[in-house]
Amino acid sequence: MSEAGEGNTEMKGLAGGFPLRCCIALAALAMNALALNLFVVPSTGSYPSYGGFAAALAAALAYAALLAVAVRRPDALLRLSVPWAGLALFCAGSALVAAGYRGESTAASLAGWLLAMLATAWLAVLAGLVLARLSPRPAFAAVPAAYASVYVAASVLMPFVESLRAARLALLALYVLTFLVAFACTVRPGLSALAAFADQGGSGGATRSAKAAGSSPARAEAGGPPKAVLFAVLLALGLASGYTAFVVYGSRESAGVSFVAMAAAMLAVIAASRFSRGRTDVVFHFGLLLVLAGLLVVPFVAQTSSGERVALIHVSNTLLAAGSECFAMLVWIVLAARVARRPAEALVLQAGGRLAVALGMLGGLVLGTVASSFSAVSPLVPDAVAVAFAFALVAYALVGLRRFSFEDALSGGEGVPQAAAPERDAAAEVSAAAAGVAAAEGAAGAASAATAPMAEASPGDGTRAAIERSCGALARKGGLTGRETEILAMLARGRSAPFIAQELVISPNTVKTHVKHIYAKLGAHSQQEIIDLVDGQCAAE
């Protein structure tokens, strides 16, 4: 058996249960990012003051380079030598970073960060592809579980590391060690996932995959909102994370964070998501509330005495860091779910989405730096910026994302009611679904169509168009989302829930949830009643 075949077998085995290896890889990458943040904190050393900015700039350049390769030469990334070249780059980059910080060499530090971030960016893309290959439920569970385990471990490990005389050297060693762990857990299944996605339609853009499927451009984006919308949302999440990272890690007055409290926050996200149908939205709202709470504490810091000041900074930092980590979890989940629905764009989505986050984080760090520079003019400026940033987050959530739902977007809808969305092209819908079952007259005909082979019954274009028009009209009346409209059309053609789940690359439980919503919105209680409603709508037209 080939290496790719062994990797696919391994992925199938993980899909049925908890993906431990993937969880370890995600935890190692999260710990790697934490070690990086602590390593560049100004309080850990006098050189240089722009350490976090340099690493963020290097990350943005690294993801931009990966995106360029993914668009122009995606096949080059399938070579087995690429991960090993990345490992060599990381080792060389880490050595340059150590030399640069030791000798206070700006050129060595910047070159080191760029080399190290190229390797880390590639590893993060591979880990995202592995996550996208898992079933939705274990894939979602792996992300918060990884982050919770990181902060449980950090609550024990970090106090010990910071107590060492060579604390900064220990943090750099932890940074290297966590990368090596992530590398060991990610490379083999990552290359298998990359090969599998390439086999499903190539790693290039949407135009090529749309032509291969014979579908229209509108259908190419039916797996969720357009990439531009998705990347804009990720950019906003990165901006919030970058600004909070500066507030938490970019000040010499930092009072640190409570890793125990952050672990508790991650566990609370896990618990809350288990009791909600919109699990992804829970992660977003939880993170938003934590960041807002942390920002609103900032203005009170200047009004307190020294002892209370340290306590308030500690509380604010913990809230901000926990909220930022919720956003980091959301990025993993969003990109993995989108790649699972658009496998032909796997590399572009992963690299482009990560680039959007990196650019946002860079912008957030710049905003924090600019605000801090005005503190010499007036100490109220940073506090005013924090309040303004909190207001901007609320405005964006209430206005910019008012009709956007992460859960609907990831399950294939666009987060808006169908009445506000453009009507789908009927022929493209039927072609993309590879359907061909005749809509028979009466209950007996509809029941037999559900199990009839596709080759035996293929309705004419007029019948297909009539079904699609009827489903569109019913969707507008019932306020169905885009994904619910897709499933309604397939139900009307007699398709079963397992078939729909396989065809739309979603879990059977997700199909059942959508069907339940369709029944409730249209006042139906069975698939036969759905077929009768569609037949009645056809007769009315």
C-alpha positions as CSV (number, residue, x, y, z in Angstrom):
1,M,0.0,0.0,0.0
2,S,1.3,3.5,-0.9
3,E,2.0,6.1,1.7
4,A,-1.0,8.1,0.5
5,G,-3.2,5.0,0.8
6,E,-2.0,4.3,4.3
7,G,-2.7,7.9,5.3
8,N,-6.3,7.8,3.8
9,T,-6.9,4.6,5.8
10,E,-5.7,6.3,8.9
11,M,-8.0,9.3,8.3
12,K,-11.0,7.0,7.8
13,G,-10.2,5.4,11.1
14,L,-10.0,8.7,12.9
15,A,-13.3,9.9,11.3
16,G,-15.3,7.5,13.4
17,G,-14.0,8.5,16.8
18,F,-12.0,11.2,18.5
19,P,-9.0,12.3,16.4
20,L,-6.3,12.1,19.0
21,R,-3.3,12.6,16.6
22,C,-5.0,15.6,15.0
23,C,-5.8,17.0,18.4
24,I,-2.1,16.7,19.5
25,A,-1.0,18.5,16.4
26,L,-3.4,21.4,17.0
27,A,-2.4,21.6,20.6
28,A,1.3,21.7,19.6
29,L,0.7,24.5,17.2
30,A,-1.3,26.4,19.8
31,M,1.4,26.0,22.3
32,N,3.9,27.1,19.7
33,A,2.0,30.3,19.2
34,L,1.8,30.9,23.0
35,A,5.6,30.3,23.3
36,L,6.2,32.8,20.5
37,N,4.0,35.5,22.2
38,L,5.8,35.0,25.5
39,F,9.2,35.0,23.8
40,V,8.7,38.4,22.2
41,V,7.1,40.1,25.2
42,P,9.1,43.2,26.0
43,S,9.3,42.3,29.7
44,T,11.3,39.2,28.8
45,G,14.1,41.2,27.2
46,S,15.2,44.6,26.1
47,Y,15.8,43.7,22.4
48,P,13.9,44.4,20.2
49,S,10.8,46.3,21.1
50,Y,9.1,45.3,17.8
51,G,9.6,41.5,18.2
52,G,5.9,40.7,18.0
53,F,5.5,43.0,15.0
54,A,8.4,41.3,13.2
55,A,6.9,37.9,13.7
56,A,3.5,39.0,12.5
57,L,4.9,40.6,9.4
58,A,6.9,37.4,8.7
59,A,3.7,35.4,9.1
60,A,1.8,37.6,6.6
61,L,4.7,37.3,4.1
62,A,4.8,33.5,4.5
63,Y,1.1,33.0,3.9
64,A,1.2,35.3,0.9
65,A,4.0,33.2,-0.6
66,L,2.1,30.0,0.1
67,L,-1.0,31.5,-1.5
68,A,1.0,32.5,-4.6
69,V,2.3,28.9,-5.0
70,A,-1.2,27.5,-4.3
71,V,-2.6,29.6,-7.2
72,R,0.2,29.2,-9.7
73,R,2.0,25.9,-8.9
74,P,-0.1,23.8,-6.5
75,D,1.4,20.6,-7.7
76,A,4.8,21.7,-6.5
77,L,3.5,21.4,-2.9
78,L,2.7,17.7,-3.3
79,R,6.4,16.8,-3.4
80,L,7.6,14.7,-0.5
81,S,10.7,17.0,-0.1
82,V,8.6,20.1,0.7
83,P,8.0,19.2,4.4
84,W,11.6,18.4,5.0
85,A,12.7,21.6,3.3
86,G,10.3,23.3,5.7
87,L,11.8,21.6,8.7
88,A,15.3,22.8,7.5
89,L,14.0,26.3,7.1
90,F,12.5,26.3,10.6
91,C,15.7,25.0,12.2
92,A,17.8,27.6,10.3
93,G,15.3,30.4,11.2
94,S,15.2,29.5,14.9
95,A,19.0,29.6,15.0
96,L,19.0,33.0,13.3
97,V,16.4,34.3,15.7
98,A,18.5,33.1,18.7
99,A,21.6,34.7,17.2
100,G,19.8,37.9,16.4
101,Y,18.4,38.3,19.9
102,R,21.7,37.4,21.5
103,G,23.7,39.8,19.4
104,E,20.9,42.3,19.0
105,S,21.1,42.0,15.2
106,T,18.0,43.3,13.4
107,A,18.9,41.7,10.1
108,A,19.4,38.2,11.6
109,S,16.2,38.5,13.7
110,L,14.0,39.5,10.7
111,A,15.6,36.8,8.4
112,G,15.1,34.2,11.1
113,W,11.4,35.0,11.7
114,L,10.7,34.9,8.0
115,L,12.3,31.4,7.6
116,A,10.7,30.1,10.7
117,M,7.3,31.4,9.7
118,L,7.5,29.9,6.2
119,A,7.7,26.5,7.8
120,T,5.1,27.2,10.5
121,A,2.7,28.5,7.9
122,W,3.0,25.4,5.8
123,L,2.5,23.2,8.8
124,A,-0.6,25.1,9.8
125,V,-2.0,24.7,6.2
126,L,-1.3,20.9,6.4
127,A,-3.0,20.7,9.8
128,G,-6.0,22.5,8.4
129,L,-6.3,20.0,5.6
130,V,-6.1,17.1,8.0
131,L,-8.9,18.6,10.1
132,A,-11.0,19.1,7.0
133,R,-10.8,15.4,6.2
134,L,-12.4,14.4,9.5
135,S,-16.1,14.0,10.1
136,P,-17.7,17.3,11.2
137,R,-18.4,16.2,14.8
138,P,-14.9,14.9,15.8
139,A,-13.3,17.7,13.8
140,F,-15.2,20.3,15.8
141,A,-14.4,18.5,19.1
142,A,-10.7,18.3,18.3
143,V,-10.2,22.1,18.2
144,P,-11.5,23.3,21.6
145,A,-10.1,20.1,23.2
146,A,-6.7,21.0,21.9
147,Y,-6.8,24.5,23.2
148,A,-8.2,23.5,26.6
149,S,-5.3,21.0,27.0
150,V,-2.8,23.6,26.0
151,Y,-3.9,26.0,28.8
152,V,-4.2,23.2,31.4
153,A,-0.6,22.3,30.6
154,A,0.5,26.0,30.5
155,S,-0.9,26.6,34.0
156,V,1.7,24.1,35.2
157,L,4.5,24.6,32.7
158,M,4.7,28.3,32.2
159,P,5.3,29.3,35.9
160,F,8.2,26.9,35.9
161,V,9.7,28.2,32.7
162,E,9.4,31.8,33.8
163,S,11.1,31.1,37.0
164,L,14.2,29.9,35.2
165,R,17.2,32.2,35.0
166,A,17.4,31.6,31.2
167,A,13.6,32.0,30.8
168,R,13.8,33.4,27.3
169,L,16.1,30.6,26.1
170,A,13.6,28.1,27.6
171,L,10.7,29.7,25.8
172,L,12.7,29.5,22.5
173,A,13.4,25.8,23.2
174,L,9.7,25.3,23.9
175,Y,8.9,27.1,20.6
176,V,11.2,24.6,18.7
177,L,10.0,21.5,20.6
178,T,6.3,22.2,19.9
179,F,7.0,22.7,16.2
180,L,8.7,19.4,16.1
181,V,5.8,17.7,17.8
182,A,3.3,19.3,15.4
183,F,5.6,18.3,12.4
184,A,5.7,14.6,13.5
185,C,1.9,14.5,13.9
186,T,0.9,16.4,10.8
187,V,3.2,15.8,7.8
188,R,2.1,12.2,6.9
189,P,-1.7,12.7,7.2
190,G,-1.3,16.2,5.9
191,L,0.3,15.0,2.6
192,S,-2.3,12.3,2.3
193,A,-5.1,14.9,2.8
194,L,-3.4,17.2,0.2
195,A,-3.2,14.4,-2.3
196,A,-6.9,13.4,-1.6
197,F,-8.1,17.0,-2.2
198,A,-6.0,17.3,-5.3
199,D,-7.6,14.0,-6.6
200,Q,-11.1,15.5,-6.0
201,G,-10.6,18.3,-8.4
202,G,-7.1,19.9,-8.1
203,S,-5.8,22.4,-5.6
204,G,-6.4,25.4,-7.8
205,G,-9.2,28.0,-8.0
206,A,-12.9,27.8,-8.3
207,T,-13.1,28.4,-12.1
208,R,-11.3,25.1,-13.0
209,S,-13.4,23.0,-10.5
210,A,-16.6,24.6,-11.8
211,K,-15.8,23.8,-15.4
212,A,-14.9,20.2,-14.4
213,A,-18.2,19.7,-12.7
214,G,-20.1,21.4,-15.5
215,S,-21.7,23.8,-13.1
216,S,-22.2,27.6,-13.2
217,P,-20.2,30.1,-11.3
218,A,-23.2,30.6,-9.0
219,R,-23.1,26.9,-8.1
220,A,-19.3,27.1,-7.5
221,E,-20.1,29.3,-4.5
222,A,-23.1,27.3,-3.3
223,G,-21.0,25.7,-0.5
224,G,-21.2,28.9,1.5
225,P,-20.6,32.6,1.2
226,P,-18.1,33.9,-1.4
227,K,-14.4,33.7,-0.5
228,A,-14.3,37.5,-0.4
229,V,-16.9,37.6,2.4
230,L,-15.3,34.7,4.3
231,F,-11.9,36.3,4.1
232,A,-13.3,39.7,5.2
233,V,-14.7,38.0,8.3
234,L,-11.4,36.3,9.0
235,L,-9.6,39.6,8.5
236,A,-11.8,41.1,11.2
237,L,-11.2,38.3,13.6
238,G,-7.4,38.7,13.0
239,L,-7.7,42.4,13.6
240,A,-9.3,41.8,17.0
241,S,-6.7,39.2,17.8
242,G,-3.8,41.4,16.8
243,Y,-5.0,44.3,18.9
244,T,-5.7,42.2,21.9
245,A,-2.2,40.5,21.5
246,F,-0.6,44.0,21.7
247,V,-2.6,44.9,24.8
248,V,-1.7,41.6,26.5
249,Y,1.8,41.0,25.3
250,G,3.1,44.3,23.9
251,S,3.4,46.3,27.1
252,R,6.3,46.3,29.5
253,E,3.7,46.8,32.3
254,S,2.2,43.4,31.5
255,A,0.8,41.6,34.5
256,G,0.6,38.3,32.6
257,V,-2.5,36.1,32.3
258,S,-4.2,33.4,34.3
259,F,-3.7,30.2,32.3
260,V,-6.1,28.4,34.7
261,A,-8.8,30.9,33.9
262,M,-8.1,30.5,30.2
263,A,-8.4,26.7,30.4
264,A,-11.7,27.2,32.3
265,A,-12.9,29.5,29.4
266,M,-12.0,26.8,26.8
267,L,-13.8,24.2,28.8
268,A,-16.8,26.5,29.1
269,V,-16.9,26.8,25.3
270,I,-16.9,23.0,25.0
271,A,-19.8,22.7,27.5
272,A,-21.8,25.5,25.9
273,S,-21.4,24.2,22.3
274,R,-22.7,20.8,23.3
275,F,-26.1,22.3,24.2
276,S,-26.5,24.5,21.1
277,R,-27.3,23.7,17.6
278,G,-25.2,26.6,16.4
279,R,-21.9,25.4,17.9
280,T,-19.7,27.5,15.7
281,D,-21.7,30.7,16.5
282,V,-21.3,29.8,20.2
283,V,-17.5,30.0,19.8
284,F,-17.8,33.4,18.1
285,H,-20.2,34.9,20.6
286,F,-18.2,33.6,23.5
287,G,-15.0,35.0,22.2
288,L,-16.6,38.4,21.4
289,L,-18.0,38.7,24.9
290,L,-14.6,37.9,26.5
291,V,-12.8,40.4,24.3
292,L,-15.4,43.1,25.0
293,A,-15.2,42.5,28.7
294,G,-11.4,42.7,28.6
295,L,-11.4,46.0,26.6
296,L,-13.9,47.6,28.9
297,V,-11.7,46.9,31.9
298,V,-8.8,48.8,30.3
299,P,-10.0,52.4,31.1
300,F,-10.3,51.6,34.8
301,V,-6.6,50.6,35.1
302,A,-5.3,54.2,35.1
303,Q,-7.8,55.2,37.9
304,T,-6.5,52.6,40.5
305,S,-3.6,52.3,42.9
306,S,-0.5,50.2,42.1
307,G,-1.8,47.0,43.7
308,E,-5.3,47.2,42.2
309,R,-3.7,48.3,38.9
310,V,-1.8,45.0,38.6
311,A,-4.9,43.0,39.5
312,L,-7.0,44.8,36.9
313,I,-4.4,44.4,34.2
314,H,-4.2,40.7,35.0
315,V,-8.0,40.4,34.7
316,S,-8.1,42.4,31.5
317,N,-5.3,40.4,29.9
318,T,-6.9,37.1,30.8
319,L,-10.2,38.1,29.3
320,L,-8.6,39.4,26.1
321,A,-6.3,36.4,25.7
322,A,-9.2,33.9,26.2
323,G,-11.4,35.8,23.7
324,S,-8.6,35.9,21.2
325,E,-8.0,32.1,21.5
326,C,-11.8,31.6,20.9
327,F,-11.3,33.5,17.6
328,A,-8.2,31.3,16.8
329,M,-10.4,28.2,17.4
330,L,-13.0,29.6,15.1
331,V,-10.5,30.1,12.3
332,W,-9.5,26.4,12.4
333,I,-13.2,25.3,12.4
334,V,-14.3,27.8,9.6
335,L,-11.5,27.0,7.2
336,A,-11.7,23.2,7.8
337,A,-15.5,23.2,7.1
338,R,-15.1,25.4,4.0
339,V,-12.4,23.2,2.6
340,A,-14.5,20.1,3.2
341,R,-17.2,21.6,1.1
342,R,-14.9,23.0,-1.6
343,P,-12.1,20.4,-1.9
344,A,-10.9,21.8,-5.3
345,E,-9.9,25.0,-3.5
346,A,-8.3,23.4,-0.5
347,L,-4.9,25.1,-0.7
348,V,-6.3,28.4,-1.8
349,L,-8.8,28.5,1.0
350,Q,-6.4,27.5,3.7
351,A,-3.5,29.8,2.6
352,G,-5.9,32.7,1.7
353,G,-7.8,32.4,4.9
354,R,-4.7,32.3,7.0
355,L,-3.3,35.3,5.1
356,A,-6.4,37.3,5.9
357,V,-6.0,36.4,9.6
358,A,-2.3,37.3,9.5
359,L,-2.9,40.6,7.8
360,G,-5.6,41.4,10.4
361,M,-3.3,40.6,13.2
362,L,-0.6,42.8,11.7
363,G,-3.1,45.6,11.4
364,G,-4.2,45.1,15.0
365,L,-0.6,45.3,16.2
366,V,0.0,48.5,14.3
367,L,-3.2,50.0,15.8
368,G,-2.0,49.1,19.3
369,T,1.5,50.5,18.6
370,V,0.1,53.8,17.3
371,A,-2.3,54.2,20.2
372,S,0.5,53.5,22.7
373,S,2.8,56.0,21.0
374,F,0.3,58.8,21.8
375,S,0.3,58.0,25.5
376,A,3.2,60.5,25.9
377,V,0.8,63.2,24.6
378,S,-2.1,62.0,26.8
379,P,-2.4,58.9,28.9
380,L,-6.1,58.8,28.0
381,V,-5.4,58.0,24.3
382,P,-4.8,54.2,24.7
383,D,-7.9,54.0,26.9
384,A,-10.0,55.9,24.4
385,V,-8.8,53.6,21.6
386,A,-9.7,50.5,23.6
387,V,-13.2,51.8,24.2
388,A,-13.5,52.8,20.5
389,F,-12.3,49.4,19.5
390,A,-14.9,47.7,21.7
391,F,-17.6,49.9,20.1
392,A,-16.3,48.9,16.7
393,L,-16.5,45.2,17.5
394,V,-20.1,45.6,18.8
395,A,-21.0,47.6,15.7
396,Y,-19.5,45.0,13.4
397,A,-21.2,42.1,15.2
398,L,-24.6,43.8,15.2
399,V,-24.5,45.5,11.8
400,G,-21.9,43.9,9.6
401,L,-22.7,40.3,10.8
402,R,-26.4,40.9,11.5
403,R,-27.5,38.5,8.8
404,F,-24.4,36.3,8.9
405,S,-24.4,33.0,10.8
406,F,-21.2,30.9,10.9
407,E,-23.3,27.8,11.4
408,D,-25.5,28.4,8.3
409,A,-22.5,29.5,6.2
410,L,-20.5,26.4,7.1
411,S,-23.5,24.1,6.4
412,G,-23.8,25.6,3.0
413,G,-26.3,28.4,3.4
414,E,-25.2,32.0,3.1
415,G,-26.5,33.1,6.5
416,V,-29.4,35.0,5.0
417,P,-33.0,34.1,4.3
418,Q,-33.7,32.7,0.9
419,A,-36.1,35.5,0.1
420,A,-33.2,37.9,0.1
421,A,-30.9,35.6,-1.9
422,P,-30.8,35.4,-5.7
423,E,-32.8,32.5,-7.2
424,R,-30.6,29.5,-8.1
425,D,-30.1,28.3,-11.6
426,A,-32.3,25.2,-11.9
427,A,-30.2,23.3,-14.5
428,A,-27.0,23.9,-12.6
429,E,-28.6,22.7,-9.4
430,V,-29.7,19.4,-10.9
431,S,-26.5,18.9,-12.8
432,A,-24.3,19.5,-9.7
433,A,-26.4,17.1,-7.6
434,A,-26.1,14.4,-10.3
435,A,-29.7,13.7,-9.9
436,G,-32.0,12.1,-12.4
437,V,-35.0,10.7,-10.6
438,A,-38.4,11.3,-12.1
439,A,-41.1,13.1,-10.0
440,A,-43.9,10.6,-10.4
441,E,-47.6,11.4,-10.0
442,G,-49.0,10.2,-6.8
443,A,-47.6,8.7,-3.6
444,A,-46.6,5.3,-5.1
445,G,-44.6,6.8,-7.9
446,A,-42.7,9.1,-5.5
447,A,-41.9,6.3,-3.1
448,S,-40.5,4.1,-5.9
449,A,-38.4,7.1,-7.2
450,A,-36.6,7.2,-3.9
451,T,-35.0,3.8,-4.6
452,A,-34.9,3.7,-8.4
453,P,-31.5,3.7,-10.1
454,M,-30.6,6.9,-11.7
455,A,-30.1,5.3,-15.1
456,E,-33.6,4.0,-15.2
457,A,-35.5,7.3,-14.6
458,S,-34.3,10.6,-15.8
459,P,-36.9,13.5,-16.0
460,G,-36.8,15.9,-18.9
461,D,-35.5,19.4,-18.6
462,G,-39.0,20.8,-18.3
463,T,-39.8,18.5,-15.3
464,R,-36.6,19.4,-13.6
465,A,-37.1,23.1,-14.1
466,A,-40.7,22.9,-12.8
467,I,-39.5,21.2,-9.6
468,E,-36.8,23.8,-9.1
469,R,-39.2,26.7,-9.7
470,S,-41.7,25.1,-7.2
471,C,-39.0,24.6,-4.6
472,G,-37.8,28.2,-5.1
473,A,-41.4,29.5,-4.6
474,L,-41.9,27.4,-1.5
475,A,-38.5,28.4,-0.1
476,R,-39.4,32.1,-0.5
477,K,-42.7,31.6,1.2
478,G,-41.2,29.6,4.1
479,G,-38.1,31.7,4.5
480,L,-35.7,28.8,3.8
481,T,-32.0,29.3,3.7
482,G,-29.9,28.4,0.7
483,R,-28.9,25.0,2.1
484,E,-32.4,24.2,3.1
485,T,-33.6,25.0,-0.4
486,E,-31.0,22.6,-1.9
487,I,-32.2,19.8,0.4
488,L,-35.9,20.6,-0.3
489,A,-35.2,20.1,-4.0
490,M,-33.6,16.8,-3.3
491,L,-36.4,15.7,-1.0
492,A,-38.9,16.6,-3.8
493,R,-37.0,14.3,-6.1
494,G,-37.3,11.4,-3.7
495,R,-33.8,11.4,-2.4
496,S,-33.1,9.8,1.0
497,A,-31.2,11.4,3.9
498,P,-28.1,9.2,3.5
499,F,-27.9,10.0,-0.2
500,I,-28.3,13.8,0.6
501,A,-25.6,13.6,3.2
502,Q,-23.1,11.8,0.8
503,E,-23.9,14.1,-2.1
504,L,-23.6,17.4,-0.2
505,V,-20.6,16.2,1.9
506,I,-22.3,16.8,5.3
507,S,-23.1,14.6,8.2
508,P,-26.4,12.7,8.4
509,N,-27.2,14.6,11.7
510,T,-26.8,17.9,9.8
511,V,-29.2,16.6,7.1
512,K,-31.7,15.6,9.8
513,T,-31.5,19.1,11.4
514,H,-32.1,20.8,8.0
515,V,-35.0,18.5,7.2
516,K,-36.5,19.2,10.6
517,H,-36.3,23.0,9.9
518,I,-37.8,22.5,6.4
519,Y,-40.7,20.6,7.9
520,A,-41.3,23.2,10.5
521,K,-41.1,26.1,8.1
522,L,-43.4,24.5,5.5
523,G,-45.8,22.9,7.9
524,A,-45.0,19.4,6.7
525,H,-44.5,16.2,8.7
526,S,-43.1,13.7,6.1
527,Q,-41.2,13.6,2.8
528,Q,-44.5,12.6,1.1
529,E,-46.1,15.8,2.3
530,I,-43.1,17.7,0.9
531,I,-43.6,16.0,-2.5
532,D,-47.3,16.8,-2.3
533,L,-46.5,20.5,-1.6
534,V,-44.2,20.7,-4.6
535,D,-46.7,18.9,-6.8
536,G,-49.4,21.4,-5.6
537,Q,-47.1,24.3,-6.3
538,C,-46.4,22.9,-9.8
539,A,-50.1,22.6,-10.5
540,A,-50.7,26.2,-9.3
541,E,-48.1,27.5,-11.6
